[in-house]
Amino acid sequence: MCIFVHYKQKIMESLIILGVIGAPQIILIVIAILLLFGGKKIPELMRGLGSGIKEFKDASKDDDEKSNDKIQE
């Protein structure tokens, strides 16, 4: 119990240090991304990110189906 309380306190301290991401921080992040990659490169990056997420979801579904098949046998 004492370890859990200590761990929870550390998490809360790190959240206080990091703060909450609000609208001004999101705007700064978007501007930084635009400056780094340019407007033409961003659609390619998002397309790659989307396909990566789709592959991850498909792989996790396959793993779930395989584990369910093993459980039923």
C-alpha positions in Angstrom: 0.0 0.0 0.0 2.8 2.4 0.9 4.5 1.8 -2.5 1.3 2.5 -4.3 0.8 5.8 -2.5 4.4 6.8 -3.2 4.0 5.9 -6.9 0.8 7.9 -7.1 2.4 10.9 -5.5 5.3 10.8 -8.1 2.8 10.6 -11.0 0.9 13.7 -9.6 4.1 15.6 -9.2 5.1 14.9 -12.8 1.7 16.0 -14.0 2.0 19.2 -12.1 5.4 19.9 -13.6 4.2 19.1 -17.2 1.0 21.0 -16.8 -2.1 20.7 -19.0 -1.9 21.1 -22.7 -4.3 23.8 -23.7 -5.1 25.7 -26.9 -2.0 27.9 -26.9 0.3 24.9 -26.6 -1.5 23.1 -29.4 -1.2 26.1 -31.6 2.5 26.3 -30.9 2.9 22.6 -31.7 1.1 23.0 -35.0 3.2 26.0 -36.0 6.4 24.1 -35.1 5.3 21.1 -37.3 4.4 23.4 -40.2 7.8 25.1 -39.9 9.7 21.8 -39.7 8.0 19.9 -42.4 6.2 22.4 -44.6 2.6 22.3 -45.9 3.4 19.8 -48.7 4.9 17.1 -46.5 2.2 17.0 -43.8 -0.3 15.0 -45.9 2.3 12.4 -46.6 3.2 12.2 -42.9 -0.5 11.8 -41.9 -1.1 9.2 -44.5 1.9 7.2 -43.2 0.6 7.6 -39.6 -2.8 6.4 -40.6 -1.6 3.3 -42.4 0.6 2.5 -39.4 -2.3 2.7 -37.0 -4.4 0.6 -39.4 -1.7 -2.1 -39.5 -1.4 -2.0 -35.7 -5.1 -2.5 -35.3 -5.2 -5.3 -37.8 -2.3 -7.1 -36.1 -3.9 -6.7 -32.7 -7.2 -8.2 -34.0 -5.4 -11.1 -35.5 -3.7 -11.8 -32.2 -7.0 -11.6 -30.3 -8.6 -14.0 -32.8 -5.7 -16.5 -32.4 -5.9 -16.3 -28.6 -9.7 -16.8 -28.7 -9.3 -19.8 -31.0 -6.7 -21.3 -28.5 -9.0 -20.7 -25.6 -12.0 -22.4 -27.3 -9.9 -25.5 -28.2 
